[in-house]
Amino acid sequence: MKRITLLLFISVVFVTNLFAWGAQGHRIVAAVAYDNLTCKARHHVDKVLGTRGIIYYSTWPDDIKSDTIYPTSGDWHYQDLDANMSDSALIATLTDYPTKGGNLFRVTDSLINVLQHDNTQQDALKFIVHLVADRFCPMHIAHMDDHGGNRVKMKWFGQNTNLHSVWDAKIIEYNKYSYSEYATYLEDTFGDEKKEIKKLSREDELRYNYQLVDSIYQYHQTWSGNTYHYAYHWSYLMNRQLYMAGIKLAVLLNSLY
């Protein structure tokens, strides 16, 4: 298997143990994407990773964090941002990559460049499937001062946890679908929005996701602690994030293959 050489400079930094969306969420996003690939793109990605491989390998970048194969990859999964950024400062992070708080934007662009030159690179494809999903996980573009919600403590049905973990996995787990059932549900629920989601620019995606993050923090400040209400209040928007991630991943892969 060929290892990828990223066309970027990445420094070794302290990395909090982060897992965006959790295994279930990443499989859901990849399943939505797979269902929306063109026949040509599906044929090629299956050739690179095996039939439905983008689903089965969607968690691989998390699985290897304890390995030495990509020792600096931990901070590729998130881009913590300052609170209350101006629109111009926010959008600038897509090209003038921040020097702290993660490398999600920088690495995603570098991986796309790798695949544009050689779309048979297995590891690059595995990473791009995963990291595009991470870009839509709210706590992976959350506030720098609390490490993307990791320092915001809360209880979930009586168990100690934090805001980051709730958005990574716990709301998804609460709905108790298999990843394939979940993907079908999302396509049935949000399918009417597909054309508009496809048209979204990267700038609009970031604006929307950043505003969602602000809404999550604001809600948390006045939240009563009722877990049932939290799950009820946020499930729709969380599900929409999963669907948007799947559609935008499909758009990218269709352009690369």
Order of alpha helices (4+ residues) and beta strands (2+ residues): alpha-alpha-alpha-alpha-alpha-alpha-alpha-beta-beta-alpha-alpha-alpha-alpha-alpha
